[in-house]
Amino acid sequence: MITIGAVLLIVLIYAIVIARQFFKDTGLSKEVKEKMLAKAFKAAFITVTAGWFFFELFMIMRIDPSFEVYRLVMLILVIISFIVFGLNLKVQNQRPE
């Protein structure tokens, strides 16, 4: 579990650095930035919604988890959504439309 947390932390820091670079970049026009942000937010929102849905489905089929487990799963979902957001910006920045 510690190795998974360490990998998630490293990828999260990388995604945050990429998002910070994107927001500081002045080479892109405002319209292009808004379009890229909309796509990245959409991907992150879908990630959170799908993760929450599957966790709730798991809770219906299995026993109810403790508050600690629920809190940990929600934290992981938020971290993964930040990662998806940052990596989505990175991919879009490499090949803009």
N, C-alpha and C positions, 0 to 999 in steps of 0.2 A: 504494500500500500504506500510505503514511503517513496519507492521509486516512481510510482505513478504520480504522486504528488510533486516530486521533483521535476519530472518531465513536464507536467502541466504548468508548473511555475516558470520553467525556462521558456516554454513556448508562449506563455502569457506575457512575460517581459518582452519577448521579441515582438509580439503583436502590438503591445502598447507603444514600443519604440516606433514601429511602422506607422501606427495611427498618428503619433506625434509628428513624425516627419511629414505625413500627408497634410496635416492641418497647418504646418509651417511653410509648406511648399507654395510659392507664389507663381510658379510657372504655368499652372493650369488656370483656365478661365473659370469664372464663378459657375457658369452653367454646367460645365463638365464636372466640377467638384460636387455640385448638388446632385447630379445624376449618379455619380459614383457613391456618394453617401447614401442615397436612397436605396441603391442595390445592396450595399453593405448592411444597412439597418434592416432591410427586408430579410436577408439571410440570417442575421442574428435573431430576429424575432421568430422566424420559423424554427430555428434551433431550440429556443427556449420553449416555444409552444409544443413542439414535438416531444422534447424531453419530459416536460411536465405531464403531457398526455400519457406517455408510456409509463412513467412512474406512478401516476394515479391508477392506470390499468393494472399495474403490478400490485398496487395496494388493494385493489378490489379482489384480485384473484388469490392473494396470499394474506398472511396475517398483517395486521397494522404494525408498521415500524415504530420505533421509539422516536421521540422528538430529536434526539441526537442524530439518528440516521436521516431523518427528514431534512434537518438543517444542513447536514453534510451533502446530501444529494442536491439541494437547492443551490448551495455554494458552488458545487461542481458545474451545475447548469449555467450559472452566471459566468464562471470562468471560461467555460467552453464557448459561450456566446461572445465574450470579448475576443477570444481567439479567432472565432469565425469572422467577426467583424474586421479585425486587423489583417488577417490573411486574405480576406476578400478585397480589402483596399489594396493590398500588395499585388494581387493578381490583376486587378483592374488597372493599376498604375503601370504595370509592365506592358499591357496591351490595351490602351485606351481606344474607345470606339470613335 
